[in-house]
Amino acid sequence: MAHKNESMVSEFVLLGLSNSWELQLFFFAIFSIVYVASVLGNIMIIVIVSSDAHLNSPMYFLLSNLSFIDICQSNCATPKMLVDFFVEHKTISFEGCMAQIFLLHSFVGGEMMLLVAMACDRFIAICKPLHYSTIMNRRLCTIFVFISRAVGILHSVSHLAFTVDLPFCGPNEVDSFFCDLTLVIELACMDTYEMEIMTLTNSGLISLSCFLALIISYTVILITVHHRSSSGSSKALSTLTAHITVVILFFGPCIYFYIWSFSRLSLDKFLSVFYTVCTPLLNPITYSLRNEDVKSAMRKLRNRHMSFWKN
């Protein structure tokens, strides 16, 4: 089954989102704002969490690591997409395409596992509050982060190990704005049915297992919160709402892609945009605008800087 890459294909042509110059200018304006907002928003969360002693807790440690992954994910495909809006012949080298596939799947896989870790943190905080500080120490949080990154890399390597040696001997047009793994596999000069099943199984298992773990965790947590009536429960419910919002918006498009992985619809490009460009913005929006602790820390940081410049 080993195939040498006998291909004459040294680059792939990305067909992008539209051929209309007006639409491309519109997309450039919108996605530039989203990209800058997501990068700056996630950097802001990291700075706030690291500079405020009141946010020195496991939940915010995991949140800052989620922001780091989102910054990395933002820079995998979006900058090239923005540049390509002004390029007539949009291409990416074979090596660049493989690197993009590796990085995207690595960060997405890592983010899935990190969201599960954050659900575990909330589960212990709400269902086992007396044992929270003992269980959720910095050592366990660091282990969670390490596992999330390791799983992301292994998930990505398992895809790339089979893709990089496929025989690409002619067709090289990818009907997307980035190197979508399933679209790249379809360009191989061989029967790719087995590869498609392996890709679907690999990605489907990690996404569905993480999603089910999250659904079970948050269901138990919501039931626990429902049976309590206190201000603490109200605050916990507000935090949970932010977590659940991110989970639904993150896993919705993800599961859609893996269920209909090789059946392309016209909607797919725009879901791909949402998933790769807009998803990294979810973190700063949901956790900054809905979280009183983060908003309070933002005000403190702003006041501190204003006092510094006045002096």
N, C-alpha and C positions, 0 to 999 in steps of 0.2 A: 504493500500500500504506500510505500515511501515514494514520493514524487519529487523529482528535482524541478526547480523552477526554471524550466526550459524557455520560459516566456521571453518574448520580445518586449513585453510590457514593462516599461521603466517608470511609468507614471499613470495615474488615473485622472480622468476628466470628471469634474464635479458639475452636474447640470444646474445646481443651485435651486432657488425657490421660484424664480420667475424670469422670463426673458424680457419683460416690460421694464424699460429704463425708469419710468415714473414709479412703478411699484418697488423697484430696487432702491430708489432714493428714499421712499417712504419706509421700507423695511430697515434701511441703514439708520435713519433717524430714530425709529422706535427701539431697535435692538441695541443701538449705541447707548441710549439712556438706560435701558435695562441692564446692560453689561456693566457700565460704570457704577450704577446704583448697587448692583449685587456685589461687586468687588469691594467698593467703599463701605457698604453696609456690613459685610462680613468682617472686614478689617476693623471696623468700629467695634463690633462685638468682641473680638479678640482683645483689643486695647482696653475696653471697659472692664471685661472680666479680669484681666491681668492687673489692672490698676486699682480696683476697688476691693478692699478687704471683706466687705459684706457679701461679695459674690464668690468667695473662696469656698465653694461647696462642690460636691461631686457632679451635681446637675449642670452647673455652669462650666466646670472643667470639660465635661463631655460636649457641652454646647459650643465652647470655643474650638474644640477639635472638629466638630461638625462644620463650623465656619471655615476652618482651614481647608477641609476637603472641598467645600463649595467654591472657595477661591480657586483651587486647583482645577476643579471641573469647569469653572467659567472660562479658564484659559486654554482648555483643550481644543475647542472647535470654534468658539465665538469670534476671537480676533481674526482668524483666517476668513471666516464667513463675512465679516465686516469689510475686510480688504477686498474680497472677491466681488463685492457689489460694484466695484469700479474696474473690474478686470473682465474683458470679453471672453478670454479663454481661461477658464478656471481649472487649474490642474494641481495635483499633489503627487509627489514622488512616491514610489512603491514603499520605500523605507518610512517616509513620513506618514503614509496611510497606515502601515502596520503599527507605528508608534502611537498614532491617534487612537486606533482600536484598543491597543494595550492600556493606554492611560484612561480612556473613557470608562472601560469596563472595570479597571482597577479602582477608580474613584467611586463609581456607582456601587460596586460590590461592597466597598468599604463603608459607604454611607448607609447601605441597608443594615449592615451589622451594627453600626454605631447607633442607628435609630432603635434597634432592639436593645442595646445597652442602656439607652436613655429610658426605654420603657421599663427595664428591670430596676433602674434607679427609682422611678416614680412608684413602681409596685412595692418596693421595700419601704420607701418613705411613707406611703399611705397605709399599706396593709400591715407593716411591721415597724411602726415608728420608734418603738423603744429600742430596737436593735439596729436602727439605721446607721448611726455613727460608727458602730462596731463593724457592721458588714461592709458598708460602702466607704471604705477608706481609700486613700490616694493610691495605694498599691493595687487594689482591685480595679480602680478606674484606669490606671495605666495598663493593666493587663487587658481590659476591655478594648482600649485604643489599639494596642498591639495586635490583638486578635482580629479586630476589624480591618486593619491594614493588611495583615497576612492573608486573610480570607479574600480580600479584594484582589491582591496580587495573584494568588493561586487561581482564582476564578478567571482572571484575565489571561494568565499564562496557559490555562487549559484550552482557551479559545485559540490563542495565537499559535500554539504548538502545531495545530492542524492546519491553520489558515496560511501560514507563511510559506509552506512547501507545496501549496496547490499549484497546478500548472495553469498559468494565465498566458494564453497564446493568441490573444487578439482583442476581443471586446474589452473596453476599458472605461466605459461611461457609467458613472454611478449617479443614479437619479436622486440626488440629495445634495445638501450643502456640506456634508462631512462624510468620512468613510464609515458608513453604516455596515456593520459586520455581515448581516444577512444579504445585503445588496452586493457586497464584494465577493462573497462566496458564490453567488449566482453567476459571476463572470468567469469562473473557472471552466477550463475546457475538459470537463469530465462530468459524469453523473454525480450531482452533489446531494442526492436524496439522503444518504447516510450522514453526511456532514450537517445537513439541515436538522435532522432528528437529534444529533448529538448537541448541536448548538441550542436547540429548543429545550432539550432535557437539562443541560447544564444551567442555562440561565433561568429556566422555569423553576427548577428545584430551589435555587437559592432565593429567588424573589418570592415564590409562593410560601416557602417555609418561613421566611422572615415575616411576611405579611400575616400568616396565620398566628405566629408567635405574638405579633403585635396586637392583633385583634383579640386574642385570648387574654393577654395581659391587661389591655385597656378595658375590656369588658368586666373583668374581676375588679379592677380599680374603680370603675364607675359605679358598680354595685356597692362597693365598700363606701364610697363617698356619698351615695344616695341614702345610705342608712345612718349617716351622721348629719347633724344640723348645728353647725358652728361656723364662725368666721374663718377658721382654719380650713374647713371643708370648702367654703366658698372660694378661697384663694387657690386651693388645690384644684378645684374644678376649672378655674380660669387657666391655670398652667396646663391642665390636661387638654383643654380645648385647643390650645396652641399646638401641643404635641400631635393630637389626632388630626388636626388640619394639615400639618406637614406630611403626616403618614399617608393620608388619603390622596393628596395632590401629588405626592412623590410616587406612590405605588400604582395609582390609577393608570396613567399612561404606560408605565413599566409592564404591568400585567397584560394590558391590551396588546403591546408589541409582542410579547412572548406567546400569547394565545393565537394571534393572527400573524405570526412572525413572518411567514413567507407568502402571505396573501395581501398584496399591496393595494391600498385604497387611496383616493385623492386626499383624504383627511390625514394620512400618515405623515406627510411632510410637516404639516403644521403642529401635529402632536410631537414630532421630533424637535421642532423649534422650542415648544413649551418645555420639553424634557431637558434639553441641553442648555438652553439659554435662560429660560424663566425660572426653572426649579431652584437654582442657587440663590435666587432673590427671596424665596419663601422663608428662609431662615431668619434674616434680619427683619422682614416684615412681621412675621407672626410672633417672634420672641421680643422684638423691640417695642412694637406698637401695643401689644397685649399684656406685656409683663411689667408690673409696677416696679419691681426691683431693678430691672434694666433701665427703665425710664428715669428712676431716681438716681441711678449711677451716672446716667448720661447728663442729667442736670448738674450733678456735683462736678463732673469732669469739665463741663462747659463753664461753670462758675469759677473753677480753679484756674482755667486758662484765661478767662476774662480778668481775674484779679492779677494774674501774672503780667498781662500786657499793660494793665493800668499802672502797675508799679514800675 
